[in-house]
Amino acid sequence: MHIPDGILPAPVCVAGYAIAGGITWVALKRIHKTSDSQVEVPKAALMAAAFFVGSSISLPVPPVSVHLVLNGLLGIVLGWYAWPAILIGLLLQAILLGHGGVTTLGVDAVMMGIPAVLAGQLFQLRHYLGKSLPAKISLGLFSFIAGAFGVGLSAMIFFALVIFAIPSTLDQSTEQTFLKALMVGHIPLIFLEGVFAVLLCFFLLRVKPELLER
Amino acid sequence: MAVSLHADVYIPGQSVVHRWAARPKLLSLLTLMFAIAMVRHLVLLPWVFVVVIGLYLAAQLPLSYLCRRLPYPGLFIVAMVGLLPWVSGETVIWQGWIFSLRLEGIQMAALVAGRFVAILTTGFVLLGTTPFLTLLEAMRSLGIPTLLTDMTLLTYRYLFDVANQLATMHQAMALRGYGHSRQTLRRRWNWLAALFGSLLLRSYEQSQRVYSAMRLRGYGQQPPRSLNQKPGGAIALPTILTLTAAVSVVICELSLASL
């Protein structure tokens, strides 16, 4: 779900960088306020590397297999560090794989990073809203919501960009059909991300629960 | 399964672009990339390609470098613009069965693909002639926060280790029967979640050791040291030429838009 170089007009790319810069400022402020960044930086960096590499795992969904976005999960595990992790992940993807782009780095970061941070906050709500539920059900429910929300919101931002920012000479009915097909195509992915987040959170609960507690 | 990463992004050399100081190079080439992103008139693409090819030749990067790195991102752009000539526009220039080739669609696809190749090639010139550490140093000197540059450096340093770990773990999983015998989808997903979870765990545990090693070497005890102590290199001529080319693209684009 990355937008490559050359697709978006320059003003949108510049706006993407401006928004990403603002969010970086907020995220770094929160990070310095709530944690010892010197302790957390190596952890966040290595986890970012693991997410970067882990996104290449393909999940079998017969007759095909899909690669997950994992931004919701990144928010669950890293919290506010998910923002710099995504920014760095996208930069390295652009440099090492040529995937995404340098001019669209800001836009891509906004598209993937804001949902990741919000998914992380959503996951933390289980401490308040999920109190009345058994611990395991609360964890499963909120990890599903956070995992699905991350990729769902990213998809919505992506569609908004396609509709409003990419100039097109498509006729309206073709454009609507195309967008509908694209949206429907993403629904299974949203569900899969939610299910995978649940499976992973249960695994971490069994073997290293402190990774889920921030 | 593991990502195949291009570790050899930087190609050592003695060209003028290699000797160009990192900070003005980063700023000038980024300006050029944004100028190219502004192009909306197909007629400007030849001029853009003259500039980019000139830059690539000046960098003395081998053609094989571009050929090796272009196909993967190229597939994405083909997937994105491949449909445009068939569905976008009104002027039909060829029709066969249910397919109609449209002029406006071809123009749009050519414009997007042209901008993509030009920006990507400019990016390759930047990355192919500047070591990653020097690039990070340039970013830091431009005011990018230390937390971001430290994290980038560590992520980059351990990315290849983590990729190797994943490949080994996946191989071990396959040897234990994953994907060979008849397994329910649920069981396979559980295996993959455990695989990814184990990767996170190993990274987490490794990060504790890395932090301890960094503390022992003085991390956090002194102000951040420069990553690269080498002198800057040439600045004026390549910077002026690149910025002039970028400005010329912008001026031509604005002139065409006002016609």
Interface residues (C-beta under 8 A of the other chain):
Chain A: H2 P4 D5 G6 I7 L8 P9 A10 C13 V14 T24 L28 I31 S37 Q38 V39 V41 P42 K43 A44 A45 L46 M47 A48 A49 A50 F52 V53 G54 S56 I57 S58 L59 P60 V61 P62 V77 P84 A85 L87 I88 G89 L91 L92 A94 I95 L96 L97 G98 H99 G101 V102 T103 P167 S168 T169 L170 D171 T174 F178 V195 F196 L199 L200 F202 F203 L204 V207 K208 L211
Chain B: M1 A2 V3 L5 H6 V9 L30 M33 F34 A35 I36 A37 M38 R40 R69 L70 Y72 P73 F76 I77 M80 V87 S88 G89 E90 E104 G105 M108 V112 A113 G114 R115 F116 V117 A118 I119 L120 G123 L127 F132 P145 L147 L148 D150 M151 T152 L153 L154 T155 Y156 Y158 L159 D161 V162 A163 L166 L185 R188 W189 N190 L192 A193 A194 L195 F196 G197 L199 L200 L201 R202 S203 Y204 Q206 S207 Q208 V210 Y211 M214 Y219 G220
